[in-house]
Amino acid sequence: MTTRIETLRDNLLAQFGDRIRSAVVELGELTLEVGSHDYHAIALALRDHPETPFEQLIDLCGLDLSAHATRSSGARYAVVAHLMSVAANLRLRLRAFVADDDFPVIASVNDVWPAANWFEREAFDLYGILFEGHGDLRRLLTDYGFVGHPFRKDFPISGHVEMRYDPDTKRVIYQPVTIAPREVTPRVVREGHYGDVGHG
């Protein structure tokens, strides 16, 4: 017996053909993988589909797959959009890998779903993925003078300066890190006969 999500997969494969690189149903969820050059056009078609319009963007995020064991496409960065069709009561995950690892650029879907505005700014801020056509792509979570993108796998874990608000000068200041580096070793304490058969 074919489920509704499998029917949706088959319909989308028939509609988009080879523009869909993969369509996987796993744990009751459908993930469509498309090329970055088809990402915007397919997003628009999904929103305007007559039978299953994905009119709502629930979430959009960036991914850095540089150290991921299942990295199959060769591309380091990906953008994932989670969509919902309120009319058809269906959900869909749309994933597109970004072609250039050194300068990741993909089309913005802010004109398709206005809710993408802050999500794309967050992905730009944390991963350095540029969304072409966004219009207001500014940092969202880090400081304006912040260097780098903290969710990239090669971002250094500890730095040399920290940022804090100084009430005397009434502004944000940078100062040397005040926390000494340390190594935390977990200690497990158990009773003498822990795990022995016959002991409670």
C-alpha positions as CSV (number, residue, x, y, z in Angstrom):
1,M,0.0,0.0,0.0
2,T,1.4,3.4,-1.0
3,T,1.5,6.1,1.6
4,R,0.7,9.7,1.0
5,I,4.3,10.7,1.3
6,E,5.4,8.1,-1.3
7,T,2.6,9.3,-3.6
8,L,4.0,12.9,-3.2
9,R,7.5,11.6,-4.0
10,D,6.3,9.9,-7.1
11,N,4.4,13.0,-8.3
12,L,7.3,15.3,-7.7
13,L,9.7,13.0,-9.5
14,A,7.3,13.0,-12.5
15,Q,7.0,16.8,-12.4
16,F,10.7,17.7,-12.0
17,G,12.3,14.7,-13.6
18,D,16.1,14.7,-13.6
19,R,16.3,18.1,-11.8
20,I,15.7,16.1,-8.6
21,R,19.0,14.4,-7.7
22,S,17.4,12.1,-5.1
23,A,14.1,11.7,-3.4
24,V,14.3,9.6,-0.2
25,V,11.5,8.7,2.1
26,E,12.9,7.8,5.5
27,L,11.1,7.6,8.9
28,G,8.0,9.0,7.3
29,E,9.7,12.1,5.9
30,L,10.5,13.0,2.3
31,T,13.9,14.7,1.5
32,L,14.3,16.1,-2.0
33,E,17.9,16.9,-3.1
34,V,18.3,19.4,-6.0
35,G,21.2,21.2,-7.6
36,S,21.9,24.7,-6.4
37,H,21.1,26.1,-9.9
38,D,17.6,24.5,-9.7
39,Y,17.0,25.4,-6.0
40,H,15.0,28.6,-6.5
41,A,12.9,27.4,-9.5
42,I,11.9,24.2,-7.7
43,A,11.1,26.2,-4.5
44,L,8.8,28.5,-6.4
45,A,7.1,25.5,-8.2
46,L,6.6,23.7,-4.8
47,R,5.0,26.8,-3.4
48,D,2.6,27.2,-6.3
49,H,1.8,23.5,-6.9
50,P,-2.0,23.2,-7.5
51,E,-2.5,20.0,-5.5
52,T,0.1,20.2,-2.8
53,P,1.2,23.8,-2.4
54,F,4.0,24.1,0.1
55,E,3.0,27.6,1.1
56,Q,4.8,27.7,4.5
57,L,8.6,27.7,5.2
58,I,9.1,26.3,8.7
59,D,12.9,26.4,8.9
60,L,15.9,27.0,6.7
61,C,19.5,26.2,7.8
62,G,23.0,25.8,6.5
63,L,25.2,22.7,6.8
64,D,28.9,22.1,6.8
65,L,29.5,18.5,5.8
66,S,33.3,18.7,5.6
67,A,33.8,16.0,8.2
68,H,30.6,14.0,7.6
69,A,31.0,10.3,6.9
70,T,28.2,10.2,4.4
71,R,29.3,13.2,2.3
72,S,28.4,12.0,-1.1
73,S,28.0,15.0,-3.4
74,G,31.6,16.3,-2.9
75,A,30.2,19.7,-1.9
76,R,31.0,21.0,1.6
77,Y,28.0,23.3,2.2
78,A,24.3,22.7,1.8
79,V,21.1,24.6,2.5
80,V,18.1,22.8,3.9
81,A,14.6,24.2,3.8
82,H,11.8,22.5,5.8
83,L,8.4,23.1,4.1
84,M,4.8,22.5,5.0
85,S,1.7,22.2,2.9
86,V,-1.1,23.3,5.2
87,A,-3.7,22.5,2.5
88,A,-2.5,19.0,2.0
89,N,-1.2,18.4,5.5
90,L,2.3,17.3,4.2
91,R,5.9,18.2,5.1
92,L,8.9,18.2,2.8
93,R,12.7,18.7,3.3
94,L,14.4,20.5,0.3
95,R,18.2,20.2,0.3
96,A,20.6,21.8,-2.2
97,F,24.4,21.5,-2.1
98,V,26.3,24.7,-2.8
99,A,28.9,24.2,-5.6
100,D,31.8,26.4,-4.5
101,D,33.5,25.5,-1.1
102,D,35.6,28.7,-1.1
103,F,32.8,31.1,-1.9
104,P,29.4,29.4,-1.3
105,V,26.6,31.2,-3.1
106,I,23.0,30.1,-3.7
107,A,19.8,31.9,-4.7
108,S,17.7,33.4,-2.0
109,V,14.2,32.1,-1.5
110,N,13.2,35.2,0.5
111,D,11.0,36.2,-2.4
112,V,9.3,32.8,-2.4
113,W,8.7,32.6,1.4
114,P,9.3,35.9,3.3
115,A,10.0,33.8,6.4
116,A,13.4,32.9,4.9
117,N,14.7,36.4,5.6
118,W,16.2,35.8,9.1
119,F,16.9,32.1,8.4
120,E,19.1,33.1,5.5
121,R,20.8,35.8,7.5
122,E,21.5,33.2,10.2
123,A,23.0,30.8,7.7
124,F,25.1,33.6,6.2
125,D,26.3,34.6,9.6
126,L,27.1,31.2,11.0
127,Y,28.3,29.3,7.8
128,G,29.2,32.1,5.4
129,I,26.7,31.0,2.8
130,L,25.8,33.9,0.5
131,F,22.2,34.1,-0.6
132,E,22.1,35.9,-4.0
133,G,19.2,38.3,-4.3
134,H,18.5,38.5,-0.6
135,G,18.7,42.3,-0.3
136,D,19.5,42.7,3.4
137,L,22.2,40.0,4.1
138,R,23.7,41.2,7.3
139,R,25.1,39.4,10.3
140,L,22.4,38.3,12.8
141,L,23.9,36.7,15.8
142,T,27.6,37.8,15.9
143,D,29.1,41.2,16.3
144,Y,29.6,43.4,13.2
145,G,33.3,43.2,13.6
146,F,33.4,39.5,14.1
147,V,35.8,37.6,11.8
148,G,34.8,34.2,10.4
149,H,31.8,32.0,10.6
150,P,31.5,30.1,13.9
151,F,29.5,27.0,12.7
152,R,32.1,26.1,10.1
153,K,33.9,22.9,11.1
154,D,37.3,24.6,10.7
155,F,36.5,27.5,13.0
156,P,38.9,27.7,16.0
157,I,37.2,26.5,19.2
158,S,39.0,29.0,21.4
159,G,40.3,32.4,20.7
160,H,42.5,35.1,22.3
161,V,39.9,37.8,22.9
162,E,36.4,37.9,24.4
163,M,33.6,40.4,24.0
164,R,31.6,41.9,26.9
165,Y,29.6,45.0,27.7
166,D,31.4,47.5,29.8
167,P,29.0,49.5,32.0
168,D,31.6,52.2,32.6
169,T,32.1,53.1,28.9
170,K,28.6,52.0,28.0
171,R,29.7,50.0,25.0
172,V,30.9,46.6,23.9
173,I,34.6,46.1,24.4
174,Y,37.1,43.4,23.5
175,Q,39.7,42.2,26.0
176,P,42.1,39.2,26.4
177,V,40.4,36.0,27.4
178,T,40.2,35.7,31.2
179,I,39.6,31.9,31.4
180,A,42.7,29.8,31.7
181,P,42.8,26.8,29.3
182,R,42.1,23.6,31.2
183,E,41.5,19.9,30.5
184,V,38.4,18.4,32.1
185,T,38.7,14.8,33.0
186,P,35.5,13.1,34.0
187,R,35.6,11.1,37.2
188,V,33.3,8.1,37.8
189,V,32.8,6.9,41.3
190,R,31.1,3.6,41.8
191,E,30.5,1.3,44.7
192,G,33.0,-1.5,45.3
193,H,30.8,-4.3,44.0
194,Y,29.1,-2.4,41.2
195,G,28.0,-4.8,38.4
196,D,28.7,-8.0,40.3
197,V,26.1,-10.7,40.0
198,G,24.3,-11.2,43.3
199,H,25.0,-7.8,44.8
200,G,22.3,-5.2,45.0
